[in-house]
Amino acid sequence: MAGASAQGGAGASPAPLKGPALALVAFALALGTFMQVLDSTIANVSLPTIAGNLGVSSDNSTWVVTAFAVANGVAVPLTGWLMGKFGVVRTFCVSVFLFTIASFLCGIAWNLSSLIGFRILQGAVSGPMIPGSQALLISIFPPQKRSTALGIWSMTTLVAPIMGPILGGYISDNYHWSWIFLINVPVGLFCAGVCWRGLSSRETPTRNLPIDKVGLIMLVVWVGALQMMLDLGKNDDWFNSTRIVVMTVIAIVGFIAWLIWELTDANPAVDLSLFKGRNFSIGTLAFCLGYAVFFANTLLLPLWLQTQLGYTATWAGLVAAPSGAVAVVLTPIVARLSGKVDARIMATIAFAAFGLSYWMRSGLNTQAGFSDFVLPLMVQGIAMSTFFLAMLTIALDGVPQARIPSATGISNFARITAGSFAASLTTTMWDRREAMHQAHLSEAIGQGPVWQMAKNGLNHLGLTDVQAAAAVTRQMVGQAYLLASTDIFYVSAWLCIVLAGLTWFTRRPKPHDGPIAAD
């Protein structure tokens, strides 16, 4: 049996799955990815509801998101070590099962402290889910169809952040917030059951790997400090807060010490030697920066729609839905073409489509309607269908099969961290650009003829001078946030052009091997 040979460590890979078995297991693996990514975003739009129901302030409720991000950020880089010691299949299935239990506990949490504790557990046990599903999808498809495997994975990874606000908003508006966690229970049990039944005989060889305790402790310290700094920085006014300064110093010093330790230790917890490969290092860099720009804009648009343009959480999510639909339709087509087309060309197309989408958004105004927002996002859907597939094909080119779990764990950790940076920096930049534009608008209007004309017109409509001033101020705030948003969209468009050029510093991935080279 192929599975037996794999367990025996003879070096022969198990034969790819075929037919209905392949379809069912691939669906379950993709569902596991979808569930984990969805859970990292679905709670964001529900925070006001959670805070109200648990009787806490909105600021305190942000720990629901921070706790998950910190625990997940620490766990993801350890994926390679866990899968090497316990096997890819066992690690993934146990991770999904524990994630399901943690989701149930989050759903029945009785106060904020218990919810934060269960979210820490949920984030910690979910670390291997995304890298594990990626590695297993690659292993169950034949080499010539591995691009299809990564196409399935990328489709779920990109659509889930878009579906999160839609589903979270709908549940918060119509049901109890606990259902954003409880819906994971049947999905998780199905995913874990199908994957264990279909893949347990294909377990990868295990090795008696020693625990790098020092490296692990350092990783927990600096990643935890970094994630807390990024998640709490905006509310604490960044470096004007002693807490943020201390966490920044801990993160920097801890990272440098961890880096030195991991590069010199005989059995490191995280295999940083992968960065010796040009395609992996440059591909991962471009992948992370591209994802950071995408994530920042995915976060910014619904925030602008809800806070300034009067959209509900559900409708703000529906604005982004067409981009996910376009990605779902195009991804299978792109996957078929990927083995024949240079991945660097596909990456350039992705960045060009992203850039065009952001440039189109930079021309929006406060009178823009639903269709005005949807069209640029449909263009973004084209980019989404090629971005993940192309960047992973480049980054994993030349990585041996046995090191794929480590490579996917590192790339996903870097991607998640880049997304955290993007979220924190974008919201801060948005508020500060708004303040700058509002100051300029106030200076331009002042008490001059423009203000007098506006006040007189509003007086004729029955408003007092105080009400007229409030109405004008509200309009200035709306215009200032518009200008701040279009500034970020414009900068994002140019960043995509730069990143398109960066991908051409990699070598062309080997043809016919899909996203990874043969052993």
SEZAVO-183342 format. One record per residue: z, y, x of N, C-alpha, C, O, CB in turn. Coordinates in steps of 0.2 Angstrom, whole numbers, plus 5000, padded with zeros to 4 digits. Atoms other than C-alpha are relative to their C-alpha. Glycine has a CB too. Layout:
BEGIN
ZYXZYXZYXZYXZYX/...
//
This chain:
BEGIN
500049945004500050005000500050065004500350065010500650004995/500149934996499650185006500750035001500950055006499550044997/499349975000501450245001500449965005500849995009500349994993/499550044996502250105011499850015007500250025012499949924999/500249984993501250145027500250075002500450085007499250005000/499749934999501750325025500750005002501050035006499950054994/499350014999503550275024500249975007500749985010500449974994/499950034994503350165038499950045006500150025012499649945001/500149964994502850305049499549985005499550005010500750015004/500550024996501350225055499550065002499050055006499649944997/500449944998500450395055499450004995499150064995499749995007/500549995005499250355041500250034994500750014991499749924998/499849975006499250465026499849964994499349924994499650075000/500150045006499350395009499350024997499150084998500550014995/500749995003497650384999500150054995500650054992499749944997/500049955005497350534988500049974993499849914992499450055000/500050025007497750514969499350014997498950055000500550034996/500749995004496250494957500250004993500749984990499649945002/500150015007495850514939500650044996500950094999500049934998/499549975004497250544926500750015004501050065003500149964994/499450004996498650514938500050075005500550105005500149945005/500049944997498050654949500050064996500450114998499350005004/499949945004497850774935500750014997500950074997499549994993/499349995002499550744928500550025005500950075004500349934997/499649984994500450754945499950075002500350115003500049955006/500249934998499450914949500350054995500550104997499350005001/499749955005499950994933500850005000501050065000499849974993/499350004999501750944935500250055006500750095006500349935001/499949964994501751024953499950074999500350115001499649975006/500149935001500951174947500550034995500750094996499350014997/499549975004502151194933500750015003501050065001500149944994/499449984996503651184945499950065004500450105004500149945005/500149944997502851324955500150064995500450114996499350005003/500049955005502551424939500750024998500950084997499649984994/499350005002504351394933500450045005500850095003500349944998/499649974995505151454949499850075001500250125001499949965007/500249935000504051614951500250044994500450104995499250005002/499949975006504251654933500750025000500950084997499849954994/499349995000506151644935500250065004500750095003500449945001/499849944995506151774949499850064997500050115000499649995007/500249945003505351904938500250014992500350064990499350015000/499950005007505751854920500750044998500750074993500049934997/499449975002507551924921500050075001500450114998500649975005/500049934999507052094927500050044994500450094993499450025005/500049965006506552164910500549994995500650034991499349994997/499450025004508052084902500650035002501150024999500049924999/499449984998509352164912500450054996501050044995499950045007/499649965004509752304900500349964994500949974992499650054997/499850045005509952174886500649965003501149954999499549954997/499550044998511052064897500650045001501250025000499849975007/499449954999512152214902500350014994501050024994499750065004/499849985007512352264884500449944997501049954995499550024995/499750065003512852084878500649985004501149955001499549945000/499450024996514052054893500550065001501050055004499849975007/499549954999514852224892500150035007500650055008500649984997/499949974993514452284909499550065001499050064997499949955006/500549954999513452434916499449975003499349925005500350055005/500650024998511652424920500049995008499649955010499450054998/499950004993512052454939500349935002500049905007500450055003/499750074998513152294939499549944998499549895002500749994996/500450055002511852194930499449985005499249935005499750014993/500550014995510652214944500249945005499749915009499850065004/499850054995511652084954499749934997499749885001500849995000/500350065003510851954942499449995004499249935005499950014993/500650014996509251984952500149995007499849955010499550064998/499850004992510052024969500249935002500049905007500550055001/499750074998511051854969499449955001499549915005500549984994/500550055000509451754965499650015007499449965010499650004994/500449984995508451844978500349985007499949965012499850075000/499650014994509751834992500049925002499849905007500750035000/499950075000510051644989499349975002499349925006500349974994/500750034999508151604988499850025007499449985010499650024994/500349984994507751705003500349965006500049955011500250085001/499650044995509051605014499749935000499649905005500750004999/500250075001508451435007499349995002499149935004500149984993/500750014999506551455008499849985008499549935009499650064998/500250024993506451455028500249935002500049905007500350055004/499750064998507451295028499649944997499849884999500749994998/500450065003506151195019499749955004499849895003499450034996/500350044995505351125034500549955003500449895003499750035006/499550044998506951055040500349954995500349894997500650045003/499850045006507550985023499549944999499649894998500150044994/500550055001505850895021499949955005499749905004499350044998/500050054995505850825038500649955000500549895002500050045007/499550045000507550755036500149954994500349894994500750045000/500050045006507450695018499449984997499449944992500450044995/500650015003505650685014499750054995500250084992500049934997/500349945004504450805005500149984992500450034989499350005001/500050025007504450704988500850014998500950044993499849934999/499350005002506350684988500350074999500750094995500449955004/499749934999506750864993499750044994500150074991499850035006/500349965005505550934980500349984993500550024989499249995000/499750035007506150824965500750024999500950044994499949935000/499349985000507950854969500150074999500550104995500449985006/500049935001507651034970499850024993500250074990499550045005/500249995007506751044953500649984996500850024991499449974999/499550025005508150944945500650045001500950064995500249935002/499449955000509551054952499950074998500350104995500250005008/500249945002508551204948500150004992500350054989499350025002/499950015007508551144930500750004997500950034993499749934998/499250005002510451114929500250075001500650104997500449955005/499749934999510751284937499750054994500150104992499750035007/500349965005509551364924500449994993500650044990499349984998/499650025006510551274910500750045001500950074996500249934999/499449974998512151344918500050084999500450114996500349995006/500149935001511451524918499950014993500250074990499350025004/500149995007510951504900500750004996500850034991499649954997/499450005003512751464895500650045003501250045002500349934999/499549964996513651594907500450044995500150074990499650045005/499549975005515151674898500150075002500450114998500649964999/499949934998515251834908499650015006499249975009500850015002/500549984995514351924922500249965007499749945010500150085002/499850034994515351844936499749935000499449905005500850005001/500350075001514851664930499350005001499049965004500349974994/500750005000513051714928499850025007499349995009499750064995/500249994993512951784946500149945004499749935008500450065003/499950064996513751634953499549944998499249915003500749974998/500550055002512551514943499350035003498849995005499949994993/500649974997511051634949500049985007499449975010499950074998/499950024993511651604967499849935001499449915005500650025003/500250075000511551424964499349984999498949945002500449964995/500750015002509851434956499550025005499149995007499950044993/500449984995509151534970500049955006499549945009500250075002/499950054995509851414983499649945000499349925004500749995002/500350075001509251254976499250014999498949965000500349964994/500850005001507451324972499650025006499050025006499950064995/500449984994507051364990499449955001498949985003500550005006/500650054998505951204993499550004994499049964995500349945001/500550025005505051214976499350035001498849995000500350034994/500649974999503651334980499649965006499149945006500050075001/500450034994503251264998499949924999499449905001500550015006/500150075001503551084992499449994995499149944997500649974997/500650025005502351094977499350025004498849985003500050054994/500649994996501051174989499849945005499349925005500150075004/500150064996501251035002499849944997499449904999500649995005/500150075004501250894989499350014997498949964997500549994995/500749995002499650974981499549985005499049955003499950074997/500550014995498750974997500049925002499449905003500250045007/499950074998499350795001499649954995499449904996500649975001/500250055005498750714984499250014999498949974995500450014993/500749995001496950784984499749985007499949985012499950084999/500450014994495650724996499850065004499850115001499349964998/500149944996495250835011499550054997499650114998499849975007/500549965002493650895004500250044993499850094991499349964998/499849965006494550954988500750035001501050054996500049954994/499449964999496051034996500050074998500550104996500249995007/500149935002495351204992500250004992500550054990499350035001/499850005007495551154974500749994999501050034994499649934996/499350015001497351104976500350075001500750094998500349955006/499749944999497751274984499850054994500150104993499850035007/500349965005496651354970500550004994500750044991499349984998/499550015005497851274957500750045002501050074997500149934999/499449974998499351334967500050074999500550104997500249975007/500149925000498751514969500050024993500250084992499450025004/500049985007498351524951500650014996500850064993499549954996/499450005003500051484945500550055003500950085000500449935000/499649964996500851584959499950084998500350124998500049995007/500249935001499951744954500050024992500250074990499350015002/499949995007499951724935500750004998500950044993499649944996/499350015002501851684934500350075000500750094995500449965004/499749935000502351864939499850054995500150094993499950045007/500349965005501251934926500349984993500450024989499250005000/499750035006501951814913500750024999501050024993499849934999/499249995001503751854917500250064996500650054991500250015007/499849955004503852024910499849994993500250014988499750075002/500250015007502851974894500549954997500849974991499349975000/499650055003503951824891500750035000501150024994500049935004/499449985000505551904896500150064995500650064992500250035007/500049945005505152064885500049974993500449994989499550045001/500050035007504751954870500749964998500949974993499449955000/499350045001506351844872500550054999500950054994500249965005/499549955001507452004874499950034993500450054990499950055006/500149975006506652084859500149964994500349994989499350035000/500050045006506751934847500549955000500749924995499349974999/499550054999508051814854500550025004500650075007499649935002/499449994995509651794864499750005007499349955008500649954999/500350004994509351834882500149935004499849925009500450055004/499950064997510051664887499449955000499349915004500649964997/500650045000508351584882499550015006499149975007499750014993/500449994994507551664897500149945006499749935010500150075003/499950064995508451524907500049934997499849885000500850015002/500050075003508651384894499349974999499249914999500350014993/500750035001506751374892499849965006499349925006499550054999/500150044994506751304910500249924999499949885003500350035006/499750075000507751144905499549954998499449905002500550004995/500550055001506351044896499450005005499249945007499750014993/500550004995505051104908500249975007499849935010499850085001/499850024994506051064923500149925000500049895005500750035002/499950085001506550884917499349975000499249925003500449994993/500750035000504650854914499750005007499549955009499650044995/500349994993504150914931500349955005500049925008500150075002/499750054996505450814940499949934999499849895003500850025000/500250075002505150654930499349985002499349935005500150004993/500750024999503250654932499950005008499649955010499650064997/500150004992503350704951500349945003500049915008500250065003/499650054997504650574955499649934998499649895003500749994998/500350065002503750434945499349995004499149945006499950004992/500750004997502050484952500050005008499549985011499650054998/500049994993502550514970500549975004500549975010500050085001/499450034996504150424975499749945005500049935010500549974995/500350054995503050284983499650035005499449995010499649954996/500449964995502150414993500550045005500250095008499550044997/499549954996503750485002499750005007499549955010500749975000/500149994993503450555019500549975005501149965003499950085001/499550034995504250485035500550055001500450115001499649985006/499449964999505950555038500249995007500149945010500649984995/499850004993506750595055500850024999501050064995499650055004/499349985000508550605059500150075004500350075010500449945004/500049934997508550795063500750025000501150024995499550044996/499349975000510150875069500050064997499550104996500250015008/499949935003510851025060500150055005500550055009500649994995/499949944996510551185069500550054996500350104993499350045001/499549965003512251255063500050075002500150124997500749975001/500049934998512151415073499450044997499550094994500050015008/500649975003510351455068500150014992499950064990499449965002/499950005007510851415050500450064998500350104993500249944997/499549945001512351535050499750075001499850114997500649995004/500349934999511351675058499550014995499450074993499749995007/500549995005509951645045500350034994500150084991499649944999/499749985006511151665031500350075000500250114996500649954998/499749944999511951815038499550065000499550114996500450015007/500449945000510451925042499550004994499350054992499549995006/500450005006509351865027500450034994500250074990499749934998/499649985006510851895015500150085001500050114996500649975001/499949924999511152075023499450034998499450094995500250015007/500749975001509252115022499950004993499750064990499549965004/500250005007509052065004500550044996500350084992500149934997/499549955004510652154998499850075002499950114998500749985003/500249944998510052305008499450034996499450084993499950015007/500649985004508352304999500250014993499950054990499549955002/499949995007509052274982500550054998500450084992500349934998/499549955002510452394982499950075003500250125001500749985003/500149934997509752534993499850054996500150114997499449995005/500249945005508952634979500650034996500750094996499549974995/499449975004510552644969500550035004500950075002500349944996/499549974995511552684984499850065004500150085009500349945005/500349944996510452824990499949985007499950025012500450064999/500250034994509952715005500550025005501050005005499350035002/499649994994510552775022500650054999500950075004499650015006/499449955001511752905014500649964998501249984997499850054995/499450045002512852755009500249965007499849935010499749954995/499750044995513952675022499949925000499749895004500850015001/500150075001513752505014499349985002499249935005500149984993/500750014999511852515016499950005008499549965011499550044997/500150004993511952565034500349945004500049915008500450075003/499750064997513152425039499649944999499549905003500749994997/500450065002512052295030499350005004499149955006499850004993/500649994996510552365039500149985008499749945011499750075000/499850014993511352355056500149925001499949895006500750035003/499950075000511952175052499349965000499249915004500549984994/500750035001510152125047499650015006499349965008499650034994/500449994994509352195063500349965006499949925009500050085002/499650034995510652135075499949924999499849885004500750025001/500050075002510751965066499349975001499249915003500249994993/500750034999508851945066499849995007499549945009499550054996/500250004993508651985084500449945004500149905007500250065004/499650064997510051855089499749944997499749895001500750014998/500250065003509351725077499349985003499149935005499950014992/500750024997507551745084500149985007499749935009499650075001/499950024993508151725102500349935000500149885004500550045004/499850065000509151575097499549944998499549895001500650004995/500550055002507751485087499549995005499249935005499750034993/500550014995506551515101500249965006499849935010499750075002/499850034994507651435114500449934998500549895003500550045004/499650065002508551295104499549945000498949954998500350014993/500450065000507951115106499849984993499249954992500349955004/500150025007508051085087500150064995500650064992500449944998/499949945004507851245078499949994992499649944990499550065002/500050005007508151265059499350024997499149994992500550034997/500749985003506451355057499650005006499750035012500150084998/500550014994504951315068499650065001499050074998499649944998/500349944999504451485074499449995005499050035006500450055003/500650014995503151405087499450004996498950004999500149935003/500649995004501951405073499650065001499050075000500149994992/500349944999501651585076499650015007499350065008500550055000/500550004994500751535093499350004998498950025002500249955004/500750005003499251505082499850064998500150104994499949944995/500349945002498151655080499950014993500150054989499450025004/500149995007497651615063500650004995500650034990499549944998/499450005004499351575057500450075000500650094995500549945002/499649934999500151735064499650064997499950094993500150015007/500449945003498751855059499949994992500050034988499350015003/500150025008498451765042500650014996500650044991499749935000/499449995003500251765038500250084999500450104994500649975003/499949925000500351955042499650034995499950074990499950035007/500549975005498851995031500249984993500250024989499349985002/499850035006499451875018500650044997500650064991500249935001/499449965002501151965017499950074998500250094993500649995006/500149935001500552145018499650004993499750054989499750035005/500450005006499252105004500449984994500350024989499449955001/499550025006500552024993500550064999500650074993500449935002/499549955001501752164996499650064996499950094991500250035007/500449955004500352294990499949984993500050014988499450015003/500150025007499952184975500750004996500750024990499849925000/499350005004501852154970500250074999500550084993500549965005/499749935001502252344972499650034994499950064990499850045006/500449985005500852384960500149964993500149994988499250005001/499850045006501252244948500750024997500850024991500149925002/499349985002503052314948499950074997500250094992500550005005/500049925002502552504946499750014994499950054990499650035006/500449985006501252494932500549994994500550044990499449964999/499650015006502452414919500650055000500850074994500249934999/499549954999503852534925499850064997500250104994500350005007/500349945002502752684922499950004993500050054989499450025004/500250005007502152624905500650004996500650034991499649934999/499450015004503952584899500450075000500750094995500449945002/499649954999504852734906499750074998500050124996500350015007/500349945001503552874903499550004995499450054992499750025007/500650005005502152824891500249964994499849954989499449965003/499750025006503252744878499849924998499949904992499750044994/500250075001502652554880500749964999501249985003499649985005/499550055000503852414875499949965006499449955009500149974993/500150054995504252284887499449954999499149925003500749965001/500550055001503152164878499350035001498849995003500149984992/500749974999501652284877499850025007499250015009499950064996/500149984993501852334895499849935003499349935008500650025004/500250074997501752144899499349984998498949965002500449954998/500750025003500152124888499550045003498950025004500050014992/500549964996499252264898499849965006499249965007500350075002/500250044994499252144913499849934998499549905003500649995004/500250075002498851984903499349995002499149945004500149994993/500750024998496952004905499849995007499449955009499650064998/500150024993497052004924500249935001499849905005500450055005/499850074999497951834923499549964997499349915000500649994997/500550045003496651774911499349995004499049945005499850034993/500550004995495251824923500149965006499649925008499850075002/499950044995496051744937500049924999499849885003500750015003/500050075002496351574928499249984999499149925001500350004993/500750025001494451574923499649995007499349955008499650054996/500450004994493851614940500249965006499849935010499950075003/499750044994495051514952499649945001499549925006500749994998/500450064998494151344949499350015003499149975007500049964993/500749984998492451424952500150015008499749995012499750054996/499949984993493151504968500249945005500049935010500550055001/499850054996493951344974499449955001499449925007500549964995/500550054999492351244972499550045006499250005010499550004994/500449964995491451384983500350005007500050025012499850064998/499649984994492851394996499849965006499849985012500749994999/500250054995492251245006499450025004499250005009500049934998/500749984998490551325008500050075003499550095006499549994995/500049934998491051505011500550025005501149995004500050054993/499549984995491951585026500650034996500550074992499750055005/499449975004493751615020500150075002500450114998500649965003/499949934998493651785029499650044995499850104993499850015007/500449965005492251835017500450004993500450054990499349974999/499750005007493251775002500650055000500850084995500349934999/499549954999494751875009499850074999500150114996500449995006/500249945000493752025011499850024992499950084990499350015004/500149985007493152014993500650014996500650054992499649944997/499349995003494951994987500350075001500550104997500549955002/499849934999495452154996499650054997499950104995500150005008/500449955003493952244990500150014993500150074990499349985002/499849995007494352204972500650034999500750074994499949934997/499349975001496152244974499950085001500250124997500549975005/500149934999495652414982499650034995499850094993499650015007/500449965006494352454968500550004994500550064991499449964998/499549995006495752414955500550055001500650094996500349934999/499549954999496952524963499750075000500050124998500449995007/500449945000495652664966499950024992499950084991499450005004/500149985007495252654947500650034997500650074993499749944996/499449985003497052674943500250075002500650104999500549955001/499949944997497152824954499750064996499950124996499850015007/500349955004496052914941500350014993500150044989499349995000/499750005006497252884926500350064998500550105003500449944999/499649945002498053024916500549974994500549924992499650054998/499550015005499453034903499749984993500149964989500550054999/500350025006498253014889499649945000499349924995499550064998/500350064999497552854895500249954995500849944993500149965007/499850055005497452714882500049935002500049925008499550004994/499950074998497752524882499449985004499549955009500049964994/500650024997495852494887500050035007499750005012499450014996/500049974994496052614901500449975006500249975012500250085000/499650044996497352514909499849935001499849905007500850004998/500250075000496652344905499449995005499449945009499849984994/500650014996494952374914500149995008499949955011499550064999/499850014993495652404932500449935001500349905006500450065002/499750064999496752254929499649945000499749895003500649994995/500550055000495252144925499749995007499549945009499550014994/500350004993494552194942500549975004500349935009499850075002/499550034996496152144949500049935000500249895004500750034999/500150075002495951974941499549975005499649915007499849994993/500550034996494451944952500349995007500249945010499450055001/499650004993495551984968500549945000500549905004500350065001/499550055000496851864962499849935000500149895003500450014993/500350065000495651724960499949975007499849925008499450004996/500250024994495251724978500550025006500549995011499450045002/499549974995496751814987500449945003500349935009500450054997/499650054997497951664989499649955003499849935009500449974994/500450064997496651534992499750025007499849985011499449984995/500349984993495751635006500550015005500549985011499650064999/499549994994497351685015500449945002500549935008500550054997/499750064998498151515014499549965004499749925009500349964994/500550044997496551435020500050035008499949995012499350014997/500049974993496551555035500749985004500649965010499950085000/499350014996498451545039500149925002500449915007500550024995/499850074998498551355038499449965004499549905005500149964993/500550044996496951315048500349985006500650025010499450055001/499850034994497351205062500749985000500949965006499950055006/499350035000499151165057500049934998499749914993500450044994/500050085001499450975058500349994993500850034991500349975006/499750025006499850885042500850005000501150024995499749944998/499250004999501650855048500350065000500950074998500249955006/499749945000501951035050499950054994500150104994499850035007/500249965005501251095034500750024996500750084994499649964995/499449985004503051095025500350065004500550115000500549954999/499749944996503651215039499650064999499950114999500149985007/500549945000502151325039500050034993500150094992499349975001/500049975007502151345020500750034998500850084995499949944995/499449975001504051375020500150075004500350125001500649955003/500049934997503851515033499650054997499850114996499849995008/500549955003502351595025500350024993500250084991499349974999/499749985006503251595008500650045001500750094997500249944996/499449964999504851665015499850075002500050125000500449975006/500349934998503851805024499750044994499850104993499549995005/500349975006502951835007500550034996500450084993499549954997/499449985004504551844997500350065003500550114999500549944999/499649944997505351965010499550064999499850114998500149985007/500549945000503752075010500050034993500050094992499349985002/500049985007503852074991500650044999500650094995500049954995/499449965001505652134992500050075003500250125000500649965003/500149934997505252275004499650044996499750104995499749995007/500449965004503852324993500350034994500250094992499449964998/499749985006504852334977500550065002500550114998500449944997/499549954999506252434985499750075003499850125000500549985006/500449944997505052554995499650044994499650104994499649985006/500449975005503952584980500450044995500250094993499649944997/499649975005505252624967500350075003500450125000500549964997/499749944997506052744980499550055001499650114999500349985007/500549954998504452824985499750034993499650094993499449965003/500249975007503952844966500550054998500250114996500049944995/499549955002505552934962500050075004500050125002500749985000/500049944996505453054977499350035000499350105000500149975008/500749965001503553094975500150034993499850094992499449955000/499949965006504053134957500450065000500250114998500349954994/499649944999505353254962499650055004499750115002500649985004/500449954997504153334974499550034996499450104996499749975006/500549975005502753354961500350044995500150094993499649944997/499649965005504053414948500250075003500150125000500649974998/499849934996504653554961499450045000499450104999500349985006/500649964999502853604964499750034993499550094993499449965003/500249985007502453614945500450054997500250104994500049944995/499549955003504053714941499850065004499950125001500749985002/500249944996503553834955499450034998499350094997500049985008/500649975002501853854949500050034993499750084991499449944999/499949975006502353884931500550065000500350114997500349954995/499549955000503953984934500150044994500250004988499850055005/499949965006504254124922499350054999499450104996500650055000/500649965001502454184923499650004994499949974989499549985006/500450005007501054204910499949934997499849924991499350035002/500150075003500754014909500649984996500649954990499949955006/499450025004502553984904500150044993500350024988500750025004/499949965006502554134892499549984994499749974989499850075002/500550035005500954064883500349944997500249934991499349995004/499750065002501753894882500650014995500649984990500249955005/499449995004503353964875499850034993500150014988500550055004/500249975007502554074862499649954996499749954990499550065002/500350055004501453934856500549954997500449934991499549965004/499550045003502953824854500550034995500750004990500449975006/499649965004503953964846499650004993500050004988500150075002/500450005006502553974833500049934996499949934990499350025001/500050075003502753784829500749994998500949944995499849955005/499350005003504653824825500549985005501149975003500049954995/499550024994505453784842500450065002500050115003499749965005/499649944997506853894849499850005007499449965010500749994999/500149994993506753954867500249945004499949925008500350065002/499750064997507853814872499649944999499549905004500849994998/500450065002506853684863499350005004499149955006499949994993/500749994997505253754870500149985008499649955011499750074999/499950024993505953744888500149935001499849905006500750045003/499950075000506553564885499349964999499249925003500549974995/500750045001504753514879499650015006499249975008499750034994/500449984994503953604894500249955006499849935009500050075001/499750044994505153514906499849934999499649895004500750015000/500250075001504753344898499349995002499149945005500149984992/500750014998502853374900500050005008499649975010499650064997/500050004993503153424918500249935003499949915008500450065003/499850064998504153264921499549954999499449915004500749984997/500650045001502753164913499550005005499249955008499850004993/500649994995501453244924500249985007499849965011499850074999/499750024993502553224940500049935001499849915006500750035001/500050084999502753034937499349985000499149935003500449974994/500750024999500853024934499850015007499449975009499650044994/500349984993500453114950500449955005500049935010500250075002/499750044996501753004959499749935000499649905005500849994999/500350075001500952844952499350005003499249955006500049984992/500650004998499252894956500050015008499549985011499650064997/500050004993499752934974500149935003499849925008500750055002/499850064998500452764976499349954999499249915004500649964997/500650045002498852684968499550025006499149985008499750024993/500549974995497752794980500249975007499749945011500050075001/499850034993498752734996499949935000499649905005500750025001/500150085000498652554990499349985001499149935004500349984993/500750014999496752564989499850005007499449965010499650054996/500249994993496652625007500349945004500049925009500250075003/499750054996497852495013499649934999499649905004500749994997/500450065001496752355006499450005004499249955006499850004992/500649994995495252425016500249985007499949945010499750075000/499750024993496352405032500149935000499949905005500650045001/499850075000496952235027499349965000499349905003500449984995/500650045000495152175024499750005007499549955009499550044996/500250004993494752225042500449965004500249925009500050075003/499650044996496252135049499949934999499949895004500850014997/500150075001495751965042499449985005499449925006499849994993/500650024995494151975054500349995007499949985011499550054999/499750014993495351965069500249925001500449905006500650045001/499950085000495551775064499449975002498950005001500349984994/500650044999494351645069499849964993500249964989500149945005/500250035006493351555056500349944999500349895003499250004999/499750065001494251415048499549945000498949954998500449994993/500450054999493551245051499749984993500149974988500349945003/500350025007492251195037500249934998500349895003499350015000/499950075003492451035026500749975000500849924998499549965004/499450034999494251015030500550034994501150024994500450015006/499649975005494851125015500450055004500350085009500449954996/499549944997496351245019500349985006500650025009500450024995/499650024994497051135033499549965004499149925001500749974998/500450044995496251055048500349924999500949914998500050025007/499850075000496350865049500549995006500550035011499449955001/499550024994497750785060499649995006499949985011500549944998/
//
